[in-house]
Amino acid sequence: MVTTRKLKIAQIAPLWFSIPPKKYGGTERVIYYLNQELIKRGHKVTLFASGDSKTKAKLISVAKKGLREQEIPWHDWFWNNLNHSSAFEMAKKFDVLHCHWNILGAFFQRFVKQPVLHTLHNTPASSEHRWKIFDYYKKDLNVVFLSKNQQKLSPVRFKKEWVVYNGIDLSKFRLRTQAENFLLWVGRICPAKAPDIAIKAVKRIGANLILAGQLQPMDQDYFNKEIKPHLSKKIKYVGELTQNQLNLLYGKAKALLYPAVWQEPFGLIIIESMACGTPVIAFKKGSLPEIVSKETGFTVKNVNEMVKAIKSVDKIKRSNCRKRVEKYFSYQRMVDDYEKIYYKLIKL
């Protein structure tokens, strides 16, 4: 039996960036899509996020603007703790609470009767001590992973687990069937995302490369040593772009290079690129083999295979990239999945 009851939902976002983000912030963009669609379906959503967020939900803020804009460091969790505390103090007003950042919600969960859902947008390394906290609360936690690989690699099994792929608003991305003569790398400039490997690949064949992404102070040394010396007329860094600027760039590129060397939980950039018809050449790690199919790009093991894939990328039909995103990675499908989980948690 399908219930038609509309829910009162608390969405607890991280405070680092606004909802939606002005530029960088994949997690924040997903939360935005989720909230807007839930409201469209008639649910009452209260969003606990930074005060500069723009949403149709009822907005409750303990911080006037995103923490990174205030230059509050990543390791300072105090404002995010306060954000969670303010939400859980109001728990009786909601049917379900949905936490979107790390483990913080677990510290409050035992003090309320309402069901709580935790989406692990980012997961620590398997050796990191935070998993001990997850393990302590594992019998209480209802957890969503962003990919099957992320779930597989988790050293802790939880009370209830699901996999929900992220989704995007396809109306914001235009399919382009003709590409220009350059390759693209997009992401946060850091060793884990490995723009230096993309540079190595294109230099072997003399290809043009555009690098676009946020550079944070903690990664400035990496940029100075591994990226900046290679910048030239053929290899350009254009900085951090807005979503609209990125959309134009995605569609013009021959391919998106994504040689991430860590276990990426999902990779929103991948589906944004494919939505514009741009094939993806990614390292075979993390969630990437689940997202990129043989019809939409290549998953490779090393630089040599990446170079080979670049030479073969014209064989990929760009319309197939768009079709795959339409089938598996729309925000409507994502919200369908979350909606089902909410109803299961409150046993309707």
N, C-alpha and C positions, 0 to 999 in steps of 0.2 A: 504493500500500500504506500503510495506516494503522498507525503504530507504537504499541505499548503501553508502551514503555519509559518509566519515570518518571525525571524529571530532578532534578538538584541545582542549584538556582537561587539566586544571590545577588541580593537586591533592595537597592539602595543609595538610601536616601531622603534628602531634605534634612533638616537638623537643626533647622529653625526651629520646628516644632511636633511634637507627638507623633503617633504612628500608632495609632489614628485621632486626629484633632485634637479637643480639648475643645470648641472652638467654630469659629473661622475656620480654613480650610485645605482647599481643594478638592483640591489635589494629594495631600495626606496621606490624604484620605478615599478617593480612587481607589486609592492604593497599598494601603490596608487591604483594600478589596474584592478586589483582584487577589491579594494574598497568601493571604487566607482561602480563596478558591476554588481556587487552585492546590494548597494543602494538602489540601483536601477531595477533589481529584482524584488524590491520592496522590503528588504531587511533594514533595521535601524542600526547603524554603525557609529560607534564612538571611537575616534582615532586619538591615541596618545602619542603625540609627535611634537616636533619643534614648532614654535609659534609662527614661523614663516611658511608653513605648509599651506597648500591650496587644495581643498577637498570639499566634497559635498557632505561628508560625514560631520558629526559634531566633533569639534577639535578641542582637546584639552592639552595644555602645554605647561611644562615646568621650566622650559628654556625658550627665550624669545626667538632665537634663531639657531641654526645648526651648530653643533659643537665645533666642527672643524673650521667654520667661519669665525668662531670665537677663539681659534687657536688653542683649544683644549686638546691635549694629547690623547692618542688612542688608548693608552694604558689607564687613563683616568675614567673609572666607571661610575663615579659618584652621581652624576646627573642622570645616567641611565638607570641606576638603582632607584633614584627618586621617581623617575618616570614609571617604573614598574610598581613601586609602592603606591603611587597615586591611583593606578589602575586597580590594583588588588583591594585597596580600601573601598572601592565602589563595586566590588564583585557581585553583590546581591542584586545589582541593577541589570545584570547581563545573564543571558542563557549560556554563553560560552566566551572564554577569553582566549585570544590567539596571540602568542608571543613570537616575535620575529628577530630576536637578537640573543644569540649565545645561550647561556645556561641561566641567566638571571631570573627568569620566571619560576624556575624550580625552587628557588629559595622561599618564595611566597606561597606556592601552590598548596601546601598542606594546611594553610590557615583558612582556606575557603572550600565551600562545598561545590561550587560551580566547576564544570569540566574545563580543562585548560589544554590547548594544543600548542605545540612548539614546532616551528619550522626551522630547521638547521640550514640557514642560508650559507653559513661558513662553518667548517669543522676543523678543529685543531689536529695537528699531527698525532698519529696513534701513540706516540711516546710521551705526549704532553700531559702534564699533571691534571689538566681540566677534566680529562676522562674519568678521574677518580671521583670527581663531583657528580658527573653524569651517572657513574656506577652507584653512588650512594642513593640517588633518587630514582633509579631505573624502574622500580616497581610502581612508581607514581606517574611516569611520564608517557604522554601520547605524542609521538614524534613523527614529523613529516621530513623525509629526505628528498632531495631534489633530483636524484638519479639512482638507478639500481647499483651503480658502482659505489656511490657514497654510502648507501645502506650496507653493501657488502663489506666495505672497509671499516665500518664502525666496530670498535672493540667491545661495545656494550650493546646488548639487546634490551629493548624497552617494553613497557607494558603493552602498548599497541604501536604499530609502525605502518606507515604508508609511504609510497613514492608518488610525488606529484611534480611533474615537469613544469618549469616556469612557462609563462605565456606572454605574448606581446600584443599590442594593438596593431593589426596588420594594415589598418587604414592610414597609419602614420608612415608606412614604408611603400615606396613605389618600385615596382618591377621594371628593371632596365635590361633590355635584351642585347644591347650593344655596349661593350666595355671600352675603356681607354687603355693606353699602354702603361699601366703601372699596377703594382701590387700594394696591398694595404696591411698594416698591422695596427690594431686598436687595443687599448687596455691601459692599466696603470703601469707606469714605467717602474719596473722592479725586476729583480732576478727571477722570481717565480714565473712571471709572464714572459720572460726571455725575449725581449725585442732584439737583443744582441745576436741571437740565433737566426732570427729573420734576416738580419743584416748580412750574416755570413752566407746564407743561402743565395740572396740576390746578388752579392758581389761575385759569386762564382760564375754567374751567367750574364753579368752586366745589366741586370734588370733595374727598373725604376721602382723605388719604394717610398711610400709615405707612412710615417709613424704619427699616430694621434693618440694622446692620452694624458692623464694627470700625472704630474711629477711632484711628489711630496718631499719635504726636506730630508726625511730619513733615507731617501733613495738618491739624493743629489750626487753622492760620491760614485755610486754605480753609473749614473748617467754620464758623469764627467769622464770616467775611465773607459766604459764599454760602448757608449753611444755617440757622444759628442765628437770624438776623433774621426768618426766615419761619415759624418754629415757632409753632404756635397750637393751638387746640382742634381744628382741622381737619387740621393737618399736624403729625404727632408723630414724634419720634425716640425709639425704644425701646432703643437701644444694641445691643450684640452679643448674640445669642441662641444657645442650644444647638441642636443638631439637632432635638431633640424639640419645643422651643418653636417653631422655624421651621416644622416640619411642620404644626402647628396653624394657624399664621398663613397659610401658603401656601393651604391649602384654603378659608379663609374669605374670601380676597380676590377681588374681581371680576376683577382682572387684575394681572399683574406688569408693571411698567414697567421697561424696561432700555435707557435711552438712552446706552449706552456710546459714547464718541467715539474709541476706539482699536480696533485690529484684534484683537479678542478671539480667542484661539486656539480656545477651546471655549465655556465658560460653563455650569458644572455647575448653577448656580442655575436656569437655564432649564429643564433637564429635571426638576429637583426640583419646580419649580412645576407643570409640566405633569403630572407623576405624580400630583399632588393634584387634577387637573382644572382648574387655573387657567390661562386663556389668557395668552399673552405678547405684549406690544407692545414691540418692540425696534427700535433703529436698524438700518438695512440696512448693517451693517459686519461685518467679520470673519467668524466662523463662523455668525452668527445666521441668515442665510437658509438654511443647510443644516439647521438644527435646527428652526426654526419654519416650519411649513407653513401654507397658507391655511386648513386645517381646525383649526389649533391657535392661531392668532393673526395678528398683522400685523407685517411689517417695513416701517418707514417711514423717510423721509429727513430729516424736520425736526419741529419742535414742532407746526406746523400740522397735519401729517399724523398726529401722535401724538394730538392732541386729537380729530380726526375718528375715529380708530380707537377711542378710549375710548368715544365715543358709539355705536359699532357693536359693541362687544365682546359684548353679550348675544346676538348672532347665532351666536357660536361654541358648539358643543356640547361641554360639558365632558368628556364621556366620550371624545371623539375625542383630547383631549390625553393622557389616560392610555393609550389604545391605541397612540399613536405612540411613547411611551416604552417600552412593553412590546415593541414590534416592533424598535426600533432602538437603544435606549439602556439595556438591562439590563446588569448587571455580568457575567452569564453569557456574553452575546454578546461583551463586551469581552475576557473571558478566553479565549474560543474563538479570537479573533483573535491574541492574544499567544501562545497556545500553539502555533498554527500557525507563527508567526514563529520561535519558539525552535527548533522542529524543523527549519525551513529553515536556520537558522544553523549547527546542528550536523550538518546534512546527513543526517538520519534519514528 
